[in-house]
Amino acid sequence: MWYQKIIQIFKIKDLRKKILFVLLVLALFRLMANVPMPGMEPENLRRFFERFQMFGLLNVLTGGALDRFSIIMLGLGPYITAVIMLQLLTMIFPQLEKMYKEEGEAGRRKFEQYGRILTVPLALVQGYAMIILLQRPPDPVISPPLSLFHLLISLLTITAGTVFLMWLGELISEKGIGNGVSLLIFAGIISDFPSNIKQILITWDPARIPSYVIFLGMSLLIIAAVVLITEARRNIPISYAKRVRGTKVYGGVSTYLPMNMNPAGVIPIIFALSVLLFPSMIVGFFVGSGGWIGQAAKTVTVFLQSPWINGILYFLLVVLFTYFYTAVTFNPKTISQNLQKMGGFIPGIRPGESTTKFIHYILNRVLLLGALFLGSIAVMPSIVGGATGVTVFSFLVGGTSLLIVVSVVLETMRQINAQLQMRDYETF
């Protein structure tokens, strides 16, 4: 039973210490998310999020730190952006690709170090853009505008908050259990759960019970579908030829190459959000301007704020970036070469170019379903909210939040089960 497993977890001293350490770090993260920066107008901040609804999606990923204008308002966004940029640069710079893919653990550590270094200037740029945007009329969130000295202090504080979060994430990965960055984002997402329950109770209307029942049913179906797709794999059979060295025989075994239905994870959604937010932020600088520039900026803003336009663009970008990111991180030719070097082959397929084409063919078929599902999940909150009129618990019905929650829970459960099984084997 599940409660017996929980008791077993806390009976093991080493595992108990890891879990308590993770809980302590998450509590510190939530404390920082509620420490606000000075000079903020709460009512104007609420109006800002009403005008720019796309920033609400970023606010979910920061655990509400953005709408509280806290010292960690950027969350881990700059660090994630830095890692994504470096992974894309591997397509342009062969030396960077060699370090990331061929130099083993030492190369990966150096690659991660570059990501940490790049995080600092990205945090400064993103922090500056956010502060300037929040100072613009009408209804400036930061009033009066910051002086140069206070602007520098605010930028240093925001950047330090991001770097500190990055360090906490690495501490969890090193000394705790699970992926630190994912767990911090997970904690930020579920932190709104109590306030959502409170909102339901405050606005409770017996006449809307059918809507709540439909919403709950759709939520359960979507969560089940996300778990199914996240765990779905297409297994390609692999056989290894027998090799005789001296008196020993190696190989002669059969295994499989697992190919995930969604190999890109939530990265395509983050890419799509960045592309959609970029023109909104740029246009936001010119909305208050006069003349044709201000009028053009206002027209573009109205166009981008249209639910239909926004939803269609969001869906198409997610599908596009799913293919793009998979092409960056998954190379059928490299897999084919590695199989050939180790004496492996796909039954019925010749090694070399034929194996590469076969893996590429299977990948495209699997990826089509994964990309369409990911795009559907990304726009699902708007669809379900429009169908039922219920907008709370948005992370239950789709988008980046749900994928992160499901992925983190499944991965953490796997790691805990692995720890328990390892100790069972030691006892045996």
Order of alpha helices (4+ residues) and beta strands (2+ residues): alpha-alpha-alpha-alpha-alpha-alpha-alpha-alpha-alpha-alpha-alpha-beta-beta-beta-beta-alpha-alpha-alpha-alpha-beta-alpha-alpha
